Amino acid sequence: MQPIRMLLALGTALAITLSASTTAAAAEAPTIRFGTPTWPGVTVKTEIAAQLVETMGYEVNQTNASPAFAYNALTTDDLDAFLGGWMPTQEKMADPLIEKGEVKVMATNISDAVMGIAVPEYVWQAGVKTEADLDEYREKFESTIYAIEPGSGFNESIKSSIDNDRHGLGDWEMVPSSTSGMLSQVGRAIDREDWIVFLGWTPHWMNVTYDIRFLEAVGEPKIADTRSDVLTVANPVTMEAEPRLARFFEQYVVSKDDQSKWVLEYSYNDRPKDEVAAEWIANNIDTVAGWLDGVETRDGGSALEAVKAAYSD
């Protein structure tokens, strides 16, 4: 064989080998399976995590999952991560699995989420600062509390308070509605500076769009007041096999204000979740840096540098 032909043949063989190696490496990338409930905040939070994990060199897949389905799927190796572990609401589902080591708590990704009775700021400033203050201003409120979908546990708590004349609310009325319907009513009232009392929560876009306050719950039982933590729960087998992934999930802690903004863009402004997530990542590299501190990509590089390269203009 002539020298030039030999070099060409060797070059071709090397190219084929490198191509095959690259293909094999890509094929070996594990697929990280996220369970995603239909809650806007967790939807975007999961999308952001999925995009970062993908940039680290993994394949990703997201499946619509109720909490019950997600916990079961984590134990049967059908899911790898669930970022919607609301506590204490899900304690009965989660605690036995956590105690037996069938699911692993990676982090509290949201702390002190609130659901309770809320009023506009101007109502709070006028003197309505606790649940016990409501009945004093019954005429301004038209003796009405606005709530969410019928059957909600918090609706039942409000109804129970009325039925039991809690804080003098015995002749008040609860008006259930869809969440969007209730918040439309809130928006109209605030535009007119009318008085309104309603069921509110955070994180949510209502906290970005409206200037509102949560009333202090006094006495027991409370009308509708809870403080929740949201956990990232994971498949322990996957976390053991992928320590770089485990480190990311341990550090993926979100502020309530950030999640409220995500919900505003995704749910209120009706933007695609992948667009909201990508834009936020690109504009908040300093926050992402904390989540990826010491985290490596699958090929041993810096996960943060990979993200910077992927999301640079």
C-alpha angles and dihedrals in degrees: 000000000000115000093244092049089048092053091048091050092049090048092051092048091049091050091050091048093049091047091050091048092051091048091049092049091050091048090052094055107116118236111235109212118209124196109216124191119209092256112121096223095050091041093061093037089056092046091054091049091047093052092050092047090049090052087054088063104266130121114238137205130184124204127188104246136175114217092256092051092045096053092048092047092051090057094047094048092248094117134032105197141017119187097186104078099143111192137232089012093064098037095112091055098039108035098066091049092046092049091051092047093241091126127025127220107225101177147330096256094185123027128202099003108183135217118175149108112315139188135182116274093251090056091050091049089052090062109276100123104135136038088252091062095062101084093052087067097038094134093055090050092042085231090282134131116193117218142173136257117341112260096034113141090232091052088054090051091053092046091050090052090053093045090051095044091242110187089353094299095129095117096039123109131228115213111202120202142149113290090249091048092051092048092048087057090049092050093051092049093050092048088057094036089238119157117259136162121199147156110277138175144181140256091047139113090253087076091056098041100039131045100231141154133209116232118237111252110231129190127356135321097032119221096232117329130134138155115211138186120209116218134204105223122187148183103269093210092058093045091051091050095045109042093169088057091047091053091053093051091048089056099039099106119153131203119234090234092055093048091048088055091050090053090049092055098040103036106023100033091035097227123158113268094232091053093048091048096047093047092049093049092050092050098043106047091141090062092043089052090064092051092049098041106143092354117138131205118241090265093053099259129125111285090205093054089048090053092047090052093046096047101037117119 
